[in-house]
Amino acid sequence: MGNVYLWSNTLIFIFYVATIFSCIVVVLKENRNPIRSLAWVIALIFLPVVGLIFYIFFGRSLRGQHMISRMNKRRIITTMAPRHINLDTQNLSRTERSLIKLARNLSSSFYTVNNRIEIFTNGEDKFTALKRDLRAAQKSIFLQYYIFLDDTLGHEIAEILMQKAREGVDVKVIYDHVGSFSARNKFFKMMNSAGVETHPFFKVTFPQFANRVNWRNHRKLVIIDGTIGYIGGMNIADRYVHRAKHGWGWRDTHFRLEGDIVESLLFSFVVDWNFRNQDHPMTYPNLSSDNPIKNSLGMQLVTTGPLSQWDNIALCFLKAITSATKCIYIQTPYFLPTDALRHALEAAALSKIDVRIMIPRRSDSRLLQYATFSYVTQCLKAGIKVYLYNPGMLHAKTMMIDDNFVTAGSTNFDFRSLENNFECNLFIYDKEVNSRMRDIFFEDMRNCTKLTYTNWRKRPLLQRSLESVIRLISPIL
């Protein structure tokens, strides 16, 4: 009996060592950032069991996989291509052309004109407009949100969707399974029974739990009749229209779009719908080529995700920031930048470009707040102006650079958004929109506290220690 016990333990040990060795080989073969690779190797060797569990859940890469086949993607892009224009015919700066080409090569992101935009900075206005547009839908409603809760607002949206489905409108809903986990299953079953097709993105089930839990679809898109689109940072939850239980509201930014850019939103939705949804695949709809809007408002939709060959939005952010000559204004709920982006912002500030970062004073995540605060000291030392938004949870994800460029969408300025999540941002090349967004930024500044390096250094030792410790795990938060 003793020999059997010894042999079983020996076999378990050999299997564990072989597993650890295999994981280390995979980490090294992926040629990641050396510091991050070294951290995973150390964790696997010196944290028995715990290191392996963390690696299984947070350490693996999905690079090289495809959301849809290359053939289907090329077919859709060929269908879209005639709608999009030659850059040589546009009045664009050399810097803008370069960024547009980069985004195009990274994520098949066409540059479009003939667009119209409406900007929302509160949930009441956004959801009033959205409900009006949903009720007016005649052909199709494609709706995608990271969080779709079964609260008061969620039921209002669901009732409209079910009514339109009964009227014969094609209604499809994508929700993130983890983001919407608190919504009861019967909520989505209720919509299904009324003719609304609902699809949980990357549904987390056993035994696929470890393969799926770390990669979330954070996008927020709506496409109505192929002519109206919505994109931004707001989810479907009461906290965007009512104050949260702790008494403070959520400040966010969302866009309503019309024009040629809406087809780019549709392309993103079709790809996401068909990802791991082979039972009910979606064909790319034929859209009318008649667009009554005629102007030069230029836009691109840029998508990114863990399956992308490159960190698409991170690279575009980096190029836009390094091209700045006057100012860089950023709003983000979580500020956990990659080293490249942090150095780019520091270099811009040290070269006397006006760099301002606005973050919430009170976050919905204590851990993320500590991690965010750990980057503030170095920013202040470099001359970056940092503002704490006081009235509530600042959830807007916007960046304005110089006079012409604006980006906003679902992407936070943190590791998870830039490397692990499926995200999408609208890139806007227009002086008027830039001016309106800067006005909003400066209006928000009135409700902020500007930090100074001298005062920031005086925060309690315990807080500074917590920030430093939590920063170590910031890449997986």
Disulfide bonds with the S-S distance in Angstrom:
none
